[in-house]
Amino acid sequence: MPFLKEILKYKSLAIIGTEKNTGKTECLNHIIQALKHSNKTIAITSIGLDGESLDQVTETPKPEIEIYQNTIFLSSEKHFSQKQITAEILNVSEKQTALGRLVTARAIDTGKLIFSGPPDTKWLKEEIQNSQKYGVDLFLVDGALSRKSTASPSVTESMILTTGAALSANIPNLVKKTKLLTELIKLPIFESNLIDELLQIENGVWAIDSENIIHNLEIQSSLLLNKTKDKLYSKGNIIFASGIITDNILDFMRIQKNIKETVLIVKDFTKIFVSQESYKSFVKAGGKIFVLLKPKLISICVNPLSPNGFVLDSKKLREELYKAVKLPVYDIKALD
């Protein structure tokens, strides 16, 4: 696949799915297979649990993950002990996960693994940074269901999005949902010398005034905006929300009289959980959304097969998605 050359431009890559069973593990296996003769040192982990042969939620068969000689991998003690592979241990973490300490190892031969890696993005980021001492050229992260934060640009430099019939058995609806997510991923960066300062803020809602000064609006959460209307615009129209953004927040801001002057800033796309209707209405009314960090979305991979056996037309799906998102779209199992 042409996107493999693009992948190697970056030090880290997250693979995230719009839904379970959208081909995330198949995509990861394809990348691992394609890179095994590249002379690049690859590291792999998952922020959730992956590599098991049977999905623990749907009880449907899953593709197992196979890695190759010299691949570095991170997994919990529990699943490291169950590995079907010979490996050299490089490090054992002092911190504990629910499944034991985190083991970093180098594969001596080829075999299959179950991954249960760092349970949070902060720890994951630390492990990606630590991997440099082992000569890692590319760190692959298999994201977990509804854990878009693994693809946060504060964690990985690049990402691949997987989507498919598991998200919707209707191509127009599938395209609509996937397009919204790609639009959020592509939101423009807020150009300012305040970015580093804003990134340090972990709680509350803040404002930037006309003199480029950041003010704490004393609103503890963006979810409380509709109860703190008088505070929201007290220091200007540029609002920074450190937490998540939902439909209720966009709908509330959209009906304010100064919506056309409103600039809403979030850390990155993983903080936004909105419907296409609310997002489009907010933008149409004149509201603007910016991010502090933006990942590089390399491509989209599709799985036309749903868990219940329904199959979409792969070629038509790829064509319609490409028209909508203007990004390379692949079905790694398609022959055309």
Secondary structure, 3 states (H helix, E strand, C coil): CCHHHHHCCCCEEEEEECCCCCCHHHHHHHHHHHHCCCCCCEEEEECCEECCCECCCCCCECCCEEECCCCEEEEEHHHHCCCECCEEEEEEEEEEECCEEEEEEEECCCEEECEECCCCHHHHHHHHHHHHHHCCCEEEEECCCCCHHHHCCCCCCEEEEEEECCCCCCHHHHHHHHHHHHHHHCCCECCCCCHHHHHCCCCCEEEECCCCCEEEEEECCHHHHHHCHHHHCCCCCEEEECCCEEHHHHHHHHCCCCHHHCEEEECCHHHEECCHHHHHHHHHCCCEEEECCCCEEEEEEEECECCCCCECCHHHHHHHHHHHHCCCEECCCCCC
